[in-house]
Amino acid sequence: MLEQFSFSNIWENGGILISVVGYVIVFVALLLLAVIITYFQKFLQLQQRKKLKSVGHRAAESNDLSLSGEVSAAISTALYLHYEEKHDLENTVLTIKRVQRTYSPWSSKLYGLREYPKR
């Protein structure tokens, strides 16, 4: 049979402990994810700096290698417009051919006219 609900069953069967452990696990996972995202940017900048030093570029010694939001937006807009322009120039030759079509009752307007009922 069904047991009657009471808060003592939750306390005795470890329900609160399971809830607390679940909250702690989620909080630690979110904290770990935030740390990984923060250090991932630094890792990418370190790789970029090594690549620039191997080429001998003078930007490798600068303090900040990141781009501003305006520069990123301008680059992405230019790339988008460049690739969209290529798509529009696929076929620039315009040819017009006169084609004789055979009669089809489906395209006839005569059958499309409605007859009104007589009074």
N, C-alpha and C positions, 0 to 999 in steps of 0.2 A: 504494500500500500504506500501511498504518498506520505512523506513526512511533512509535518507542519513547518512552515517557514519561521525562522527566528534568527536574530542576529548572533546568537551564541553559536549556531552551526557554522556561520562564516568565520568566526574567530577560532573555533576549535579545529576546523578542517583546513586552516591555513589560507583562507581566501584573501586576507589582508596582506599576508606575506607575498603571495603570488602577485598581487596588484603592485605592491611596492617594488618588487624585483623587476616587473615589467616596465614600470616607469623609469627605473634607474637604467635599464638596458637601452631604452629609447633615448634617454637624455645623453648617455655616454656615446651612442652611435651618432647622434646629431652633432655633438661636440667634436668627435673624431672627424666627421665629414667637414665641418667648418675649418678645422686645422689643416686637413688635406688640401682643401681649396685654397687656403691662404698661402701655404707653402708651395703649391703647384705653380703659382705665378712667379715666385722667386726662382724656382727650378727652371722654368722656361727662360727667364731673363739670363740666368747663368749659362744655359746652353747657347743662347743668342750671343752673349758676350764672348764665349769660346770660339764660336764660328766667325765672329767679326775679327778676333785677334789672329786667327789662322789665315785670314785673307789679308790682314794688315790694314784694316779700316781704322780711321782715327776715332770713330764713334764708340769703340770698345772701351775707351777710358772715361766716357761721360758717366755721370751719376745715374741719370734716368734714361732708360731705353724705351719706355712706354710711349704710346701715341695718345694724343688727346682725343676726346670724343668727336670733335669736329673733323679732325683729320681722318679718323676711321669712317665717319659717315660720308665724307667726300670720296674716299677711295672706294667704298662699297657702292655708292651711287654711280661713280664712273664705270666700274666694272659691270654693273647691271645694265647701264645704257649701252655700253660697248657690245655686250652679248645680245641684247634685244635688237640692236641695229643690224647685226649680222643676219638675224632671223628675217628681217624685212626685205633684204636684198636677194632673196632666193631666186625669184623669177622676175626679171625686169622687162622681159619682152612681152608685148601685148599683141596677141593675134586674134583677129575676129574672123570667124568663118560663118558663111551663111549656110544653114542646114535646112533642107526641106523635110518637114515632118509630115507624116501621114496623118489623115484625119482620125481623131479619136473622140468617141462620144463622151468620154470622161471629161474632156476639156471644153466641151461645147456649153456655151452659156444658155442655149435654148432650153436644155433640159434642167437647168438650174433655176429658171424662172418659176415663181410660185403662182399657181392658179387660185384665185379667190373663190370661195364657195358662192353659188348663186342663191339668192334669197327667195 
